[in-house]
């Protein structure tokens, strides 16, 4: 697996997870943006990455990205997640 790809996916996943928990890292501009909106943006970014790299990833990379998206999407629709 390409370590840069893994780092990108894991970083976006961590940001989305933090937003879903309502714990945004310091320095994140939040004026007018809810944690839920920020999580949605990170999830949408991962989905776009999946779409744009379809058929060009190693099987492990594709699985990492798919698993990250599945987990985040599931958490996003659960009641009680960051203003849901």
FENFEN-V927007 format. One record per helix or strand. SS is the DSSP state (@ for helix, = for strand). FROM is the first residue (numbers start at 1). TO is the last residue. If there is no record, write none. Layout:
BEGIN
ss->SS from->FROM to->TO
ss->SS from->FROM to->TO
END
This chain:
BEGIN
ss->@ from->3 to->20
ss->@ from->35 to->53
ss->@ from->59 to->77
END
